[in-house]
Amino acid sequence: MSERILLIDDDEVFLQSLARALQRKGQEVWTATHAQAALTVLQTHSIERVVLDLNLNGESGLQVLQKLLQVQPDLRVIMLTAYASVVTAVDAIKRGAINYLCKPVTANELLAAFADEDKPSTNEPEPLEAVSLDRLEWEHIQRLLVEHKGNISATARALNMHRRTLQRKLQKRPVTR
């Protein structure tokens, strides 16, 4: 079944390749590289699904999420990010996103994420998986970074860590498990 999807991402290469992949799957796709363009598309077209990047060239995708849901409260939004953390995932879900995925993502993964949301819940808890110490460290750093409003120096002081060491840790891709 074809649904109308709005892709919002500041990486134009990723945006266009994902749009083409979704179109090959029979989806109607619109694209936007910033919040104002996304709001314009949303106001002029009947959009059902949105795929939104967490960081839009310095603009917070979480704030854009709230603006989109103010315009159309029944939107089904999936947040994307290159640097996933539990803190931002929880924040995105609390603000109205239905799912949170880590880049790179394929058209099939996106469609599956939307389809999973459509299925009725079985209310069975997911089995717990062991999390590595590296992943726990990454999540702790992300939580403190959010608490200090993105201030690297304040976060480094809270971690009792040199600022450059923290910056190196933040540049690495997070450990998956």
C-alpha positions in Angstrom: 0.0 0.0 0.0 1.4 3.4 -1.0 1.5 6.1 1.6 2.9 9.6 1.4 6.2 10.0 3.1 8.1 13.2 3.8 11.9 12.8 4.3 13.7 15.5 6.2 17.5 15.4 6.2 20.3 17.9 5.6 22.4 15.3 3.9 21.1 15.7 0.3 22.9 12.6 -1.1 21.4 10.4 1.6 18.0 12.1 1.2 17.8 11.6 -2.6 19.1 8.0 -2.5 16.5 7.1 0.2 13.8 8.9 -1.7 14.6 7.0 -4.9 14.6 3.7 -3.0 11.3 4.4 -1.4 9.8 5.4 -4.7 11.0 2.1 -6.2 9.0 0.4 -3.4 5.8 2.3 -4.6 5.8 5.1 -2.0 5.0 8.7 -2.8 7.9 10.7 -1.4 8.6 14.4 -0.7 11.9 15.7 0.6 13.0 18.7 2.6 16.5 19.8 3.9 15.3 22.1 6.6 12.3 22.7 8.9 10.7 25.5 7.0 10.7 23.5 3.8 9.2 20.5 5.7 6.4 22.6 7.2 5.6 24.0 3.7 5.3 20.5 2.3 3.2 19.4 5.3 0.8 22.3 4.8 0.4 21.8 1.0 0.3 18.0 0.8 -1.5 15.2 2.6 1.4 13.5 4.4 1.0 10.4 6.6 4.5 9.5 7.5 7.7 11.5 8.2 11.3 10.4 8.5 13.2 13.1 10.4 16.9 13.5 11.0 17.8 14.4 14.6 20.3 17.0 13.6 19.4 19.3 10.7 22.5 21.3 10.1 22.6 22.5 13.6 18.8 22.6 14.0 17.3 20.2 16.5 15.1 17.5 14.9 13.4 17.2 18.3 12.1 20.8 18.0 11.2 20.3 14.4 9.2 17.2 15.5 7.1 19.3 17.8 6.4 21.9 15.1 5.4 19.1 12.7 3.0 17.5 15.2 1.5 20.9 16.0 0.6 21.2 12.3 -0.6 17.6 12.0 -1.0 15.7 15.3 -1.7 12.3 13.7 1.7 12.2 11.8 3.7 9.0 12.2 7.3 10.2 12.6 10.5 8.1 12.7 13.6 9.8 14.0 17.0 9.1 12.3 20.4 9.8 13.7 24.0 8.9 13.0 24.8 8.9 16.7 22.1 7.1 18.6 21.8 7.2 22.4 19.1 6.0 24.8 18.7 9.6 26.1 17.8 11.0 22.7 15.7 8.0 21.8 13.6 8.3 24.9 13.2 12.1 24.3 12.1 11.5 20.7 9.5 9.0 21.8 8.2 11.2 24.6 7.8 14.1 22.1 5.8 11.9 19.7 8.0 9.9 17.4 6.9 6.3 16.8 10.4 4.9 16.3 14.0 5.9 16.4 16.6 4.4 14.0 20.3 4.7 13.6 21.8 5.7 10.1 22.5 4.3 7.7 19.0 2.9 7.1 17.5 1.2 4.1 14.0 1.7 2.6 13.1 -1.8 3.7 14.1 -1.0 7.3 12.0 2.2 7.3 9.0 0.5 5.9 9.4 -2.3 8.4 9.6 0.3 11.2 6.4 1.9 10.1 4.7 -1.5 9.7 5.8 -2.6 13.2 4.0 0.5 14.6 0.8 -0.7 12.8 0.8 -4.1 14.5 -1.1 -4.5 17.7 1.0 -4.8 20.8 1.3 -8.2 22.4 2.3 -6.6 25.7 5.1 -9.2 26.0 8.3 -7.7 27.2 11.4 -7.9 24.9 14.1 -10.2 26.2 16.9 -8.2 27.9 20.3 -8.2 26.2 23.6 -7.6 27.9 25.1 -4.2 27.2 28.8 -3.7 26.8 30.7 -1.3 29.1 31.6 0.8 26.0 27.9 1.2 25.2 27.1 2.1 28.8 29.9 4.7 28.7 28.5 6.2 25.5 25.0 6.4 26.9 26.3 8.0 30.1 28.2 10.6 28.1 25.1 11.4 26.0 23.0 11.8 29.1 25.4 14.2 30.7 25.8 16.1 27.4 22.0 16.6 27.3 22.0 17.7 31.0 24.7 20.3 30.2 22.8 21.5 27.0 25.5 20.3 24.6 28.3 22.1 26.4 31.4 20.0 25.9 33.5 21.7 28.5 30.9 21.4 31.2 30.3 17.8 30.3 34.0 17.0 30.4 34.2 18.6 33.9 31.2 16.5 35.1 33.0 13.4 33.8 36.3 14.4 35.3 37.7 14.1 31.8 39.9 16.3 29.6 37.8 18.2 27.0 39.8 16.8 24.0 39.4 13.3 25.3 35.6 13.7 25.4 35.6 15.2 21.9 37.5 12.2 20.6 35.0 9.8 22.3 32.1 11.8 20.7 33.6 11.5 17.2 33.7 7.7 17.3 30.6 5.8 16.2 28.7 4.4 19.2 29.1 0.8 20.1 26.0 -1.2 19.1 25.9 -3.5 22.2 
